[in-house]
Amino acid sequence: NKIANSPGNPAWDLTGGKFGPYKGQTFMGDQTLSQLFRIVTEQVNGIDQGGVIVFAEGLLSGVMRPCFLADGSMLIGQTGRGWYATGGFQDGLQQIVWDGKTIPGDILNITSSSKGFDLQLTAPLEEKITAEQLRKSAIVKSWFYTNKSDYGSPEHDVRDDALAEVAISKDRRVIHLKLADFGKSNKGDKDKWLDRVYQITLPDTKDALKDVSTWDSLQAYFTLRAIPK
């Protein structure tokens, strides 16, 4: 229930920029939470992995089938199917159209690095925001799931992962998060870090990006299976 409970069909942004900056990303909805999220992927050492970022909340009903139309807009088929959906309606059909100029203030992509994670933004950070401020405010938690015969899995070994350092790229569009002892354990193996879900939160970000409005906090989830060399 953080991102999804009963995910729907995927849809790929192949609009060539007609839907904003999300070229090639995957969109998927959730029946229970009535929301849309984006899926970003990468391949590290021959292993596929990636993350998810919430795109839209508060839709009418359970989001089961987003699809892109020829004009680059997204049509969203929704149903409650007699189950609970936070939108409150039994069904819904909504359309999202990009106006071609508004920049959405958000995390555009998340990738792994040899030291932690890199957050690419849709717009530059305001000059007043420093790397040290981000280091003190950013929150990184992680856990792992197990396959079970019942519905879902509890979060195992929930951990607060300490940030050793935060750096901001010259164009201020990328935040580099360096985790303390990332990729190492007391015995020097990487098993401590792998096959875990990382929840990364940047709180109080409503006015953090230049000339755009954004979420009250920026958040992404990443399933780490391999660490770049």
N, C-alpha and C positions, 0 to 999 in steps of 0.2 A: 504493500500500500504506500510505499514511498514514491514510486514512479508508476506502477501498474499492478493490477491484480488479475485481470483477464485481457491480455493484449489482443488487438484486432489485426487486420491485414496491413502489410507494409506497402508504402508507396515511395518511389524514388524521384527526387527532384531532377528531372532531365529537361527542365524548361529553358535552359540556357540563360538563366539570370532573370527570367520574368517573375520569379517568386522571391526575389531578394538574393542575399549572399550565400544561399545554402546549396550551391551547385553540387550534385552528386550525393548529397546526404539522404538518408532514409527517414521517412516519417511514419510513425505508428501511433495508433490511438489505444485507449483503454476503455473497456466496457464499464467497469465499476467506477472509476474516478472521473469519467467524462472529460478527459484531457488528451492532448496530443503531445508527443515528445519526438525529439530528433535522435537518430542513431549515427554515431561517427565511428569509423573503423580504421585500423592500421594493421600492418603485418610486421612483426618483429622476430628476427631469427627464424623465419618460416612459419611463425605461429600467429594466427588471427586473434585480435582482441580489440576492445573499443569501449566506448562510453555512451551515456544517454544524457540528454539535456531537455528539460521541459520547454515546450514551445507555446502551448496555449492551454488555459484552464477555463472552467466555468461554461463548458459547452452544454447543449440542451439535454443530451442523453448519452448512452454508452457509445463511444466512438469505435466503430467496427470497420468502416471502409473509407479511408481517405483516398482520393484519386485526383490527379492533375488533369485539367482540361486543356484544350488547344490554345487558349488565350493565356495560359500560365497560372491561372487561378486554381485553387483547391476546393473540390466539392467533398463534403464530409457526410457520409451516411451513418446514421446513429440509431441504436435500438436498445431498449431495456430488456426485451425478450422475457418480460415477467420477472426479471431479477432486479436487484437494487442498482441504481445508477445515481451518482451524486447530482447530476443535472436536474433530476426530478421529473423529467418527461418520459413517456413511454417510447417515444421515437422523435427523430429530428433530422432535418436536412439543412445544413448550413454551408456557406461559401466564404472562403477567405481570399481576398484580392489584395495584392500589393499595389500601392499607388505609384510605384516607380521612383519614389524619392525619399520616403521616410526610412531612416536607418534604425533598425531595431537594436536597442541596447542590450547586449547579451554576450554570453560565451559562445563564440562561433564554433570552436573545435577544442578538443582536449586530446593530447597525445602523451605518451610516456617518454621519459628520458633516462639517462643512466643515473641520474640523481633524484628523480621524482616525477613530476608532471609539468607540462607546459599548457597554459590556458591561452588560446588565441581569442581575442575580443573582436567584436564587430566595429568598434570605434576606439580611438585612443583614450587612455586614462587622463583625467584632469591632472595638470601639472602639480597641484597642491597635494596629491596623493603620493606618498613616498613608499619605497620598498619596505622600510622598517615598520611603517604603519600596517602594511599588508601582512607582514610576518607576525605581528602581534595580534591581528584580528582574524586572520584566516584559520579555519577549523578543518582538520583532516581526520576522519574516522574510517576505520576499516573493519571488516568481518568476513566470514565465509559461510556459504550455504552447503547443505547436504541434500542429496536426493532421498526423498521419503515416500512412503506409500500413501500417507495422508496429504492434505492440501497444503502445499508450501513447506517451508522450512524455517525454523527459528534462526536468528543470527548467532553464529558461534564465534567465540573469541573476539568480542567487540573491543576495539583498541583505539585509543587516541594516539595518533602518530604525530610526533613533534616535528616542527619545521626548523631546520637548521639555518636556512637562508631563503630569502625571496629576492629575485632580481626582476627588473623591468627592462624590456628591450628598448633600443634607441627610439623607435617609432611609437613606443608606449602602447603597442597593440598586443604584446605577449607578456604574460606573467610567468616567470620560471619559479616553480616551487621545488626547493631542495629539502628532502626529508632527512632527518638525522639517521645516519648509518644505513641509508637506503641500500638494499641489495645485500646487506650483511646481517649476520646474527652473531651470537657469542661464539659459535663454532665456525663462522665464516661461510655458512651456506645460505642460499637464497630462498630456501623453502619457507622461511618465516614471512616473506613478502608476497609470494605468488599464490595464484588461485584465490584471490581475495577481491572483494568489492570495496572501492575507496569512494567515500562521500566527501567531496570538497566544497566548502561553503565560504563565500566571501560576504560577510554581513554588511548591512548599511551601505548599499551601493546605489541607492536611488539617483544620486547626482554624481556618480563616480566617473562616468564617461562623458567626453566632450560633446556638447550640443545635442545630446540625445537623452531620452528618458529610458529608464531601465527598471528591472525588478528591484524590490526592496533589498533583496539579497541575490547574489549570483550563485548558482549551484550546478554541479555536475557529478555524475557517478561514472566510475571506470572500473572494469574488471581486468585486473593485471594478471597475465599469464606468462609473460616474458619481459625481461628487462633489456633494453638496448645496450649494446656494448659501448 
